[in-house]
Amino acid sequence: MRFLLVPERLMPQAKWQLSKHTGALYEYCYRHITALDEDSISQYCASLRHRFRALKPQPEAAEQWIARTYISLKYVLAASVMLSSAEFASARNLRIVEPYLLYYSIFNASRALCLLIPELQWNDGSLLDALTHTKVQNVVHDCLRYFSQSTAGEYKVLSSRALAAREMLSYKFPALGLSGRLGTIMPRLEDVVGICEFVADAAQLHSECVEAEFRDLPDVEFPDDSKPLEKLFIYQHKSLDARLIDSEDAYRMWQFVRHSTKPWSLHQTAREGLVEDFFGAWASEEGKQGQYDADKTDWSIIFDFF
């Protein structure tokens, strides 16, 4: 059983279904949120759906939210690969990479939730670069407070400790390494898994509300040069002159819009081929014994993709 982060998680899983509040047409198996108070979550979903509803008339709204949900899913996948890598490193005493992997697992799961918060404006995709470490932590902390004050507090503590450990090891490099005080600052792997599960739950809930509110939009044909959709597969960095184009992301994106011109929830967007290919990209090419092989790890460490 995974580490239970806060008192609410000690409760048995509730019998109520979250889909009747988010508007989803299926029931995702939430790990933590359905153990909370149903009335509070119902009110949260009603408010969230109202806020998404107000965004529908905006230009390129469907394209923008397809991009945001797809990229959000990628962040959840990235957090999952990093956590399985952290497990592998811990089991083999490759401790030097643990602070990096644990912090960026939290950071990527947090970015996934940030992209699904309606008040964070897309601004032609500049939101992707505007999600700084401090902003991500503050936004997610404020969001989690609506679910559980204690979970929000634990999130702030864990993410701050993980960031401090990563920065200390990256910029200061104490001679004692993780054997000294730094080792007590860095959060435990099971604690990081627990908080990432909760954040992924919240991201899934938000994405279900997006899907429900955009469901009645008429089908349209997106232009080949859609700027929001290009953000899914064209990558730029201020220190690089050339743009990086990911053919795999481009293929998955156009495959998605051939089936739907409306955003789906994270779980619905996570087609089997997409998830398999993402983990497969980090698989061991030679298959030597003892190597990290993402294909043989627990893909569902924080999120049930299938």
N, C-alpha and C positions, 0 to 999 in steps of 0.2 A: 504494500500500500504506500502511496506517495505521502510525503510529509504534509501534514495539515497545518496551514499557515496561521489561521486565526480561529477564535472560538466558534464562529459561525460554521466552519468547516467540520467541526466535530459533530454537527447535527446529522442525522440520517438524511439521505437524499429525499427531497420533497416529492409528493405525488403529482403536483400540478404541472401542467404543460406550458412552456414558455411561448410556444408558437401562437397561441390564441391572443397573446399580447403584442408580439412583434409583427404578426400578420403573415408569418411564413406558412407555406403549404406543406411542410413536413416538420418533424420534430428532431432537432439536433440533440445529441446526448451531452448536455452541459455537465461539467465536472463540479462546479461550485455555485453558480448563480441560482440554480433551482433549489438550493438549500437555504436561500435567504427568504425574507418575507415577501409573499406574493403580491400583496397590496402595494408595497413600495416599488417593486419591479414593474408592476402594471402601470403605475403613475409615471414612472420613468420612461417606459416605452411609449405611452401616449404623448408625452411631451416631445420625445425624440422624433416620433413619426410626424408630428405637427411641424417641427422644424425642418425636416426633410421635405415635407409637402410644399413648403414655401419656396424651395429651391428649384422645383420642377420647371417653372416657366423660363428660367435663365437660359441664355444661348449655350448650346453645346452641353446642356446639363447631363444628358444620357451618356455622351462620350466621356465627360469628365468623371462621372461616377463609375463607369466601367473601368477607367484607368485607375481610379483611386482604390477600388476593391481589388483589382488584379495586383497592383503594387503592394497593397496591404497583405494579400495572401503571400506574396514573395517574401515579405518581411517575416511572416510567421514561419515559412519554410526555412528561411535563413537562421532564425532563432533555434529551430529544431535541429538543424545540422550542427550548429555551434554547441548546443547542449550535448548532443551525442558525441561530438568531438571532445568536449570537456570530460565526459565519462570515460572515454578511451584514454585520454591523457592522464587522468587521475589514477586509473587502474595500472598504468605503466610508469608512474612516477615522472611523467613529463610535466612537472609542476610549473615550469616557467611560462607556459602558455595559458594556464588556468585563469589568471586574473583577466586577461584579454577576452577569453571565450565566455566567461561568466558575465562580465559587464555587457558585452555586445549582444549577448542573448537577451538580456533585459532591455537593452536599447532598441533592438530590432522588434521585439514583441510590442514595445511601447510605441514605436513609430507606426506599427500596424494599426493600433487603436487611434492614434492621432489623425491618420488619414481619413478616418471614418467619423470624425467629429464635425458636424455641419458648420459650426462657427469658424473653423479654420479655412480661410479662403484659398482657393486653388491658385489664383493669380497667374494664369497661363503656365502652370506647372512649377512656378518658383517656390511653392510651398515645400517641395521635395528638398530643396536646399536650405530652406528657412527653419527646418526642424533641428535646431541646435540641441546639444545635450541638456542644457538648462531648461530650455523651453519644453522639450519632450517630457522631462521629469515633472515640471510644474503642471503641465496640461493633464497628464495621466493621473497625477496625484489628485487634482481637483475632480476629474471624472470619476475616479474610484470612490471618492467620498460619498457619492450618491448611492453607491452599492453598499459600502461598509466603511465606516470611519476607521475601524481597526485595521482593515486590509489596506486602506490608503496610507495609514501610518507605517505599516510594515513595508509597503512598497517604497516609501520615501527613505526609510532607514536602509533597506537592502540595496536600492539603486545607488544611494550615496556612498555606502561602504564599498560596493563593487567598483564604482568610479574611482574612489580614493585609492583602492588597491591597484587598479590598472594604471593610474597616473604615477603612483609611487614607484611601481616596478618599471614603468616606461621612461620616466624622467629622472628619478633619483637613484634607483637601483641599490637598495640597502644590501650590504655585504652578507647579512644573515639570510637574505632571501625570504622565503615563506616560513623559515624556521623561527623567525623572531616575531616581533609585534605585528608585522605586516600579515602574518599568517592568521592572526586572530581578527584582524580587520576584515579580511576577505570573507564574504558570506559562504555558507556551505552550499554545495551543489544542490542538495535536495530542497533547500530553502529557495534557491533561484528557480528551480523547476516549478515549485509551488506557486510563486508569484507570477511566473510567465503563464502558467495554466489559467490563472484568474484573469490576467490581462487579455489572453486569447479568447476566453469566454466573453469578456466585455466587447471585444472586437467583433466576434461572431454575432452577438446580439445587435450591435449597431448595423452590421451588414444586412441582417434579416429585415430590419426596419427600412433600410434603403431599398432593398428588393421589393418589399411590400408597397412602398409608396410610388415607385417608378413602374410598377407592373402594368398599369393601364395606359402608359404612353404608347402612341401609335408607332408601328414599326417604320423605320426610315433606312435609307441607304447612306452610310457614312462616306465622305470623300476619301480618296486614297491618301491625301495629304493632311488628314485630320491631325491638328496640333495636339489635342489632348491624348489621342491614341499613340502618337509618336513617342510620347514620354514612356511608353511601355517597353520600347526596344531601342531607342536612340539615347546613348549616354554621353554626357559631356562633363569635362572637368576644367576648372579655370587654369590649371597648369598644363593642359594638353591643347594643342592646336587642332587636332583632328577629332571628329566625332566617332564614337564606338557604336557600331550597329550589331545588335545581337540577333542573329537569324532565328534562333530558337524562340526567343520572346516574340519576334515578329510573326512567326508561324502560328504560335499559340494564340496570339491576339486576333489574327484574321480568322483563325478557326473558330474562335469564340463568337465573333461578330457575324459570322455566317449563320450561326444558330440563334443568336439573339442580339438585338440592338438595345438591350436594357441591362442594367447592372444586376448581378446575382449576389447572393450571400457568399461569404468566404468558402463555406462548405460546398456550395453548389458550383462555385468557380473552380474548385480543386478537382478537376477532372483527373482520372487515374493516370493518363499518359503524361499530363503536366507534372504531377507529383513524382512519378517514377523517373522522369527525365531529370528533374531537379536534383533528386538524391543521387541518381546515376552519374551526374556530372562530377560528383565527389567520390565516386566509387574507386576502388583500387584497380588500375588498368591491368596490372600483372597478376593480381590475386595471390600475392605471396602471403604465407602464414604470418600472422602477427601485425600486418598492416591495417591501418584504419580503412574500413570499407563501409561507406554510408549505406549501401544497399543491404547490409546485414545488421543495421542498427534499428532501434525502436523509433520508427517514423512518427508515431503518435505520442511522443514523449510529452507534448504539451497540448496537442490538438488532434482531434479525430478527423483525418482527411477523408476517410472512406466510411 
